[in-house]
Amino acid sequence: MFSANQTPRNDRKDSVRNAEITKRFCWSLATWELREYVNQSAEWLDYGIDEFEKVGLEKEMSTVLGDPKVPMVKRSPVRFECEYYSTLRLPGNPPMGTVDVVIGKVVGIHIADWALTNGKLDATKTAPIARCGYFQYTVVRELFDMIIPGESEVVRAGLEGSVKLHTVMAKELNSSKPAAREADRDKEMPDSASLEVNSTEFEDAFQGGPSGTWDSRLVSWFGPHQSDH
């Protein structure tokens, strides 16, 4: 997802308009190295102006989405290709415009090899930036883990976002006896005992990898608007 303020005249930003028209968009991670481009590409420009060219960023076109192809920020270490799902419009207080929150389904993930540590995305390498209040931003340079006590393996797998572990658990559930599946059908979530995931599979699955998922709620940058697409 990404969000964009409308103009004081309640005009949508190019990024929102293009996503709604083409039913697709790409997301690029905003990093410390790219911070000046992030700022320059936020300038209000007339529809039809290519911000990639204006600020001097090289494009890399989408490979999973169909036509029309969507440009991504080539220098960004993490890029998502997304199918448009919906737009949530939050009314603003004039003279500030309404905020458009665009939601999509990720269908393609591109992660630079150098951004991985033991198969996981390493934010200390990518140094992502995030918008704070006023004109201030912050940059991520340190990480720490916290695991909620008492949670089942299923919940921990969801919080970790591991595709591999999810696959292991799905196979375990599908191989359960019919009677056991019937008993669990009305449960909101199966407990860890019913999954029978051994510790080796659990540890291996948690290694994630380039095909895994990761939590993008902390920072995001849609990238420059591609106004001619």
LUMZA-974314 format. One record per residue: z negated, x negated, y negated of N, C-alpha, C in turn. Coordinates in steps of 0.02 Angstrom, whole numbers, padded with zeros to 5 digits, always signed. Atoms other than C-alpha are relative to their C-alpha. Layout:
N
ZXYZXYZXY ...
This chain:
229
+00000-00041+00059+00000+00000+00000+00000-00044-00062 +00006+00033+00064+00017-00048-00182-00008+00055-00053 +00009-00048+00054-00026+00036-00346+00032-00027-00064 -00033+00019+00062+00062+00035-00514-00014+00052-00054 +00010-00045+00056+00018+00109-00683+00066+00027-00026 -00058-00027+00034+00145+00226-00759-00004-00020-00074 -00002+00015+00071+00198+00198-00939-00038+00054-00039 +00032-00052+00041+00111+00290-01082+00042+00063-00006 -00044-00058+00001+00263+00406-01075+00005+00033+00069 +00001-00027-00068+00223+00443-00892+00064-00014+00039 -00058+00023-00040+00375+00348-00827-00026-00042+00058 +00018+00040-00058+00360+00274-00653+00025-00071-00007 -00024+00068-00002+00372+00087-00630+00058-00005+00049 -00058+00009-00042+00530+00022-00549-00019-00006+00074 +00021+00009-00070+00435-00028-00391-00012+00067+00034 +00015-00066-00028+00374+00150-00365+00064+00040+00009 -00062-00038-00002+00541+00228-00405+00045-00024+00058 -00043+00027-00053+00635+00112-00287-00027+00016+00069 +00029-00016-00065+00512+00140-00144+00011+00073+00018 -00009-00072-00014+00525+00329-00161+00074+00016+00013 -00071-00014-00009+00715+00325-00171+00027-00028+00066 -00028+00034-00059+00752+00200-00032-00042+00011+00063 +00046-00012-00056+00602+00248+00078-00020-00065+00035 +00020+00065-00027+00558+00064+00101-00023-00045-00057 +00021+00050+00049+00471-00079+00012-00029-00060+00036 +00030+00061-00029+00405-00255+00042-00060-00020-00042 +00063+00023+00030+00234-00326+00002-00006-00075+00009 +00008+00073-00004+00201-00510-00038-00069-00019-00025 +00068+00021+00018+00032-00595-00045+00001-00039-00066 +00007+00036+00063-00017-00650-00220-00049-00058+00009 +00041+00059-00011-00085-00828-00215-00012-00038-00065 +00016+00042+00057-00159-00955-00334+00063-00038-00024 -00060+00038+00016+00002-01056-00327+00051+00043-00038 -00049-00045+00029+00104-00904-00379-00028+00042-00057 +00034-00043+00049-00017-00835-00509+00040+00012-00064 -00038-00009+00061+00096-00865-00659+00059+00047+00010 -00055-00046-00015+00241-00776-00575-00026+00072+00007 +00030-00067-00005+00125-00630-00534-00007+00030-00069 +00011-00025+00068+00082-00615-00717+00065+00015-00037 -00063-00009+00035+00259-00637-00783+00039+00060+00026 -00039-00055-00029+00333-00510-00663-00030+00068-00016 +00032-00063+00019+00211-00378-00727+00024+00026-00068 -00024-00020+00066+00300-00371-00895+00042+00064+00005 -00040-00060+00002+00373-00202-00943+00072-00017-00019 -00071+00013+00013+00563-00215-00933+00040+00063+00015 -00043-00058-00012+00706-00092-00935+00021+00003+00073 -00022-00010-00069+00759-00017-00769+00069-00033+00010 -00062+00034-00014+00897-00121-00692-00004-00075-00009 +00009+00072+00010+00830-00293-00742-00033-00029+00062 +00026+00032-00060+00799-00407-00593-00054-00051-00020 +00055+00045+00019+00627-00486-00617+00000-00065+00040 -00005+00062-00037+00660-00612-00479+00039-00051-00041 -00041+00046+00040+00797-00688-00585-00033-00017-00066 +00030+00012+00066+00702-00669-00747-00056-00052+00002 +00057+00046-00004+00547-00764-00689+00016-00062+00042 -00020+00058-00038+00641-00885-00576-00029-00005+00070 +00025+00000-00068+00580-00833-00403+00058+00008+00049 -00051-00006-00051+00686-00857-00247-00015+00058+00046 +00009-00058-00044+00714-00705-00137+00010-00020+00073 -00015+00000-00071+00708-00686+00050+00006+00072+00020 -00013-00070-00014+00783-00524+00112-00034+00023+00064 +00032-00029-00059+00700-00408+00237+00045-00007+00061 -00038+00007-00062+00753-00426+00419-00013+00057+00049 +00017-00055-00045+00669-00278+00504+00023+00067-00027 -00022-00061+00031+00706-00139+00381+00077+00004+00001 -00072-00008+00003+00881-00067+00382+00027-00008-00070 -00031+00003+00066+01000-00058+00236-00025+00059-00043 -00011+00064+00035+00978-00073+00092-00056-00050+00013 +00050+00053-00009+00890-00239+00119-00045-00003-00061 +00050+00003+00054+00733-00267+00017-00020-00073-00010 +00019+00070+00012+00692-00435-00067-00075-00010+00006 +00069+00022-00003+00529-00525-00032-00007-00065-00039 +00012+00062+00035+00450-00671-00124-00001-00056+00052 -00008+00051-00052+00508-00820-00020-00058-00048+00003 +00054+00049+00002+00367-00935-00076-00068+00030+00020 +00063-00030-00021+00232-00810-00029-00011-00012+00075 +00012+00017-00070+00150-00861+00137-00007+00061+00046 +00009-00060-00040+00122-00681+00194+00041+00056-00031 -00044-00053+00026+00250-00541+00178+00004+00057+00051 -00005-00059-00043+00255-00364+00247+00063+00039-00017 -00054-00048+00009+00406-00252+00272-00028+00069+00017 +00033-00065-00007+00355-00070+00251+00049+00058-00006 -00035-00064+00007+00427+00102+00278-00042+00045-00044 +00036-00043+00047+00380+00220+00137-00029+00061+00035 +00033-00059-00030+00256+00356+00185-00014+00054-00052 +00015-00050+00051+00191+00443+00028-00024-00034-00064 +00026+00024+00064+00137+00424-00154-00057+00045-00021 +00058-00036+00026-00034+00475-00218-00003-00014-00075 +00001+00008+00073-00034+00505-00407-00068+00020-00028 +00065-00011+00030-00198+00487-00498+00008+00005-00076 -00011-00009+00072-00197+00558-00676-00042-00049-00041 +00034+00046+00044-00242+00434-00812-00026+00033-00063 +00026-00023+00065-00330+00453-00979+00044-00030-00055 -00045+00027+00052-00201+00438-01120-00038-00043-00050 -00071+00015-00007-00137+00324-01189+00019-00036+00065 -00018+00031-00064-00149+00242-01017+00035+00052+00044 -00039-00046-00041-00027+00316-00892-00033+00015+00066 +00022-00017-00068-00052+00394-00723+00010-00060+00046 -00006+00054-00049-00077+00276-00575+00033+00027+00063 -00034-00017-00062+00042+00287-00428-00024-00046+00056 +00021+00039-00058-00030+00231-00261+00051+00014+00056 -00054-00008-00049+00114+00202-00139-00024-00026+00067 +00024+00016-00067+00072+00202+00046+00060-00006+00047 -00054+00010-00047+00184+00135+00183-00025-00022+00068 +00015+00024-00067+00188+00089+00367+00031-00069+00009 -00024+00069-00010+00202-00097+00405+00041-00003+00065 -00044+00006-00058+00349-00127+00523+00022-00072+00012 -00018+00070-00008+00374-00314+00498-00049-00044-00036 +00049+00046+00029+00253-00458+00464+00028-00071+00004 -00023+00070+00004+00302-00634+00408-00057-00043-00025 +00055+00045+00019+00168-00770+00404+00023-00072+00009 -00018+00071-00004+00201-00954+00366-00045-00036+00050 +00038+00036-00051+00146-01070+00506-00059-00038-00030 +00053+00040+00030+00044-01177+00387-00060+00041-00022 +00055-00044+00022-00062-01026+00339-00045+00021+00057 +00039-00020-00058-00133-01009+00515-00049-00056+00021 +00048+00045-00031-00288-01089+00591-00023+00031+00065 +00016-00027-00066-00313-01064+00778+00029+00070+00010 -00035-00063-00010-00189-00921+00773-00021+00056-00047 +00021-00051+00047-00275-00828+00632+00021-00019-00071 -00015+00012+00070-00225-00807+00451-00061-00030-00035 +00054+00036+00031-00331-00928+00349+00005+00007-00076 -00002-00013+00072-00367-00867+00173-00020-00061-00041 +00017+00061+00036-00439-01037+00126+00062-00044-00010 -00063+00037+00008-00263-01106+00148+00047+00036-00049 -00046-00037+00043-00168-00967+00059-00028+00010-00070 +00033-00009+00066-00295-00951-00085+00025+00063-00035 -00023-00062+00032-00257-00767-00123-00040+00015-00062 +00034-00020+00061-00300-00698-00294-00009+00075-00001 +00015-00071+00005-00373-00529-00339-00015+00017-00073 +00011-00024+00068-00381-00429-00501-00072+00023-00007 +00067-00023+00017-00553-00406-00577+00005+00046-00061 -00002-00039+00062-00600-00314-00737+00028-00041-00057 -00026+00033+00060-00536-00354-00911+00067-00033+00015 -00061+00038-00017-00399-00488-00901-00016-00053+00053 +00024+00051-00046-00491-00581-00764+00025+00010+00071 -00018+00002-00070-00439-00629-00589-00049-00046+00037 +00040+00047-00039-00527-00719-00448+00043-00027+00057 -00037+00030-00054-00468-00831-00306-00047-00011+00059 +00040+00008-00060-00530-00839-00126+00006-00072+00024 +00000+00068-00025-00581-01014-00072-00052-00010+00055 +00050+00005-00052-00727-00981+00046-00001+00065+00040 +00004-00058-00044-00748-00864+00195-00065-00003+00040 +00057-00003-00046-00895-00806+00301+00007+00063+00042 -00004-00056-00046-00909-00689+00450-00065+00039+00003 +00057-00043-00013-01026-00542+00474+00022+00053+00050 -00015-00050-00050-01025-00431+00629-00055+00053+00000 +00049-00054+00002-01110-00261+00621-00038+00002+00065 +00038+00001-00062-01253-00262+00747+00004+00068+00036 +00002-00060-00040-01251-00139+00891+00066+00036+00010 -00064-00034-00008-01067-00094+00880+00031-00016+00069 -00033+00009-00065-00964-00072+01039+00059-00048-00007 -00058+00044+00001-00820-00185+01087+00060+00035-00031 -00056-00038+00029-00700-00047+01036-00003-00003-00076 +00007+00001+00073-00769-00039+00859+00012-00071-00026 -00010+00069+00023-00773-00229+00844+00074-00018+00003 -00072+00014-00004-00592-00236+00902+00037+00031-00058 -00032-00032+00057-00543-00113+00767-00013-00037-00064 +00017+00037+00061-00635-00210+00632+00036-00067-00001 -00035+00065-00003-00557-00373+00692+00074+00008-00012 -00071-00011+00009-00384-00297+00693+00043-00040+00047 -00037+00041-00048-00328-00387+00850+00046+00043+00042 -00049-00036-00040-00168-00320+00927-00008-00017+00074 +00007+00021-00070-00197-00422+01085-00059+00035+00033 +00059-00032-00029-00372-00352+01113+00012+00075+00007 -00017-00071-00005-00309-00176+01078+00042+00013+00062 -00043-00008-00059-00176-00200+01213-00041-00005+00064 +00043+00009-00059-00306-00262+01338-00041+00063+00012 +00042-00060-00008-00418-00113+01305+00041+00061+00019 -00043-00057-00016-00274+00010+01313+00018-00001+00075 -00016+00006-00071-00227-00057+01486-00060+00020+00042 +00061-00017-00037-00408-00041+01544-00010+00076+00001 +00009-00072+00004-00416+00138+01483+00051+00037+00043 -00053-00034-00037-00249+00186+01562-00009-00008+00075 +00010+00012-00071-00303+00113+01729-00063+00033+00027 +00062-00033-00021-00465+00213+01733+00016+00058+00047 -00010-00056-00047-00487+00346+01867+00009+00065-00040 -00011-00064+00035-00427+00521+01820-00065+00037-00017 +00064-00035+00013-00604+00589+01835-00035-00031-00060 +00033+00034+00056-00670+00458+01715+00035+00016-00065 -00036-00018+00061-00531+00495+01590-00015+00071-00022 +00016-00069+00017-00569+00679+01600-00069+00005-00032 +00068-00002+00027-00753+00648+01566-00003-00029-00070 +00001+00033+00066-00713+00538+01416+00045+00035-00051 -00051-00030+00043-00580+00653+01343-00030+00029-00064 +00031-00033+00058-00699+00746+01227-00045-00046-00040 +00041+00047+00038-00791+00591+01171+00038-00026-00060 -00033+00026+00060-00754+00527+00997+00025-00070+00011 -00021+00068-00014-00745+00348+01060-00034-00023+00064 +00032+00024-00062-00776+00270+01232-00046-00057-00015 +00046+00056+00011-00923+00152+01248+00028-00063+00034 -00026+00064-00023-00903-00031+01291-00001-00006+00076 +00006+00007-00072-00959-00010+01471+00061+00029+00036 -00057-00032-00033-00812+00103+01513+00064-00041-00004 -00061+00039+00011-00687-00028+01456+00008-00056+00050 -00001+00054-00049-00735-00167+01578+00044-00058-00021 -00037+00058+00024-00657-00302+01470-00042-00062+00012 +00041+00059-00014-00715-00471+01536-00002-00046-00060 +00012+00042+00058-00777-00604+01416+00059-00045-00015 -00057+00045+00012-00627-00718+01441+00056+00037-00035 -00051-00040+00032-00503-00581+01398-00019+00016-00072 +00024-00019+00067-00611-00532+01250+00009-00057-00048 -00005+00058+00044-00617-00708+01178+00072-00018-00013 -00070+00017+00009-00432-00741+01208+00034+00050-00045 -00033-00052+00040-00381-00575+01132-00019-00006-00073 +00022+00005+00069-00482-00609+00977+00031-00059-00037 -00033+00055+00035-00378-00763+00940+00055+00026-00047 -00050-00029+00046-00252-00646+00857+00066-00036+00006 -00064+00035+00000-00096-00740+00807+00048+00030-00049 -00048-00025+00049+00059-00715+00702+00019+00073+00011 -00018-00069-00013+00090-00549+00789-00058+00047-00011 +00059-00042+00010-00085-00487+00752-00001+00032-00069 +00006-00033+00065-00144-00382+00607-00058-00031-00038 +00054+00026+00041-00259-00427+00464-00013+00048-00057 +00022-00046+00051-00353-00338+00328+00027-00020-00068 -00032+00017+00064-00252-00334+00167-00031+00037-00058 +00030-00039+00054-00373-00230+00065-00024-00043-00058 +00030+00042+00051-00441-00379-00030+00048-00014-00057 -00047+00019+00051-00287-00436-00123+00070+00022+00019 -00070-00017-00014-00107-00381-00139+00043-00010-00061 -00049+00007+00053+00046-00412-00241+00065+00028+00025 -00062-00028-00022+00198-00304-00224+00057-00046-00015 -00053+00047+00019+00300-00439-00308+00044+00030-00054 -00043-00024+00053+00434-00423-00440+00040+00060+00022 -00040-00059-00014+00528-00260-00451+00072-00020+00013 -00071+00011-00012+00701-00263-00375+00036+00062-00027 -00023-00060+00034+00776-00143-00500+00070+00021+00018 -00069-00018-00016+00955-00151-00438+00007+00020+00073 -00003-00024-00068+00909-00091-00263-00039+00064+00005 
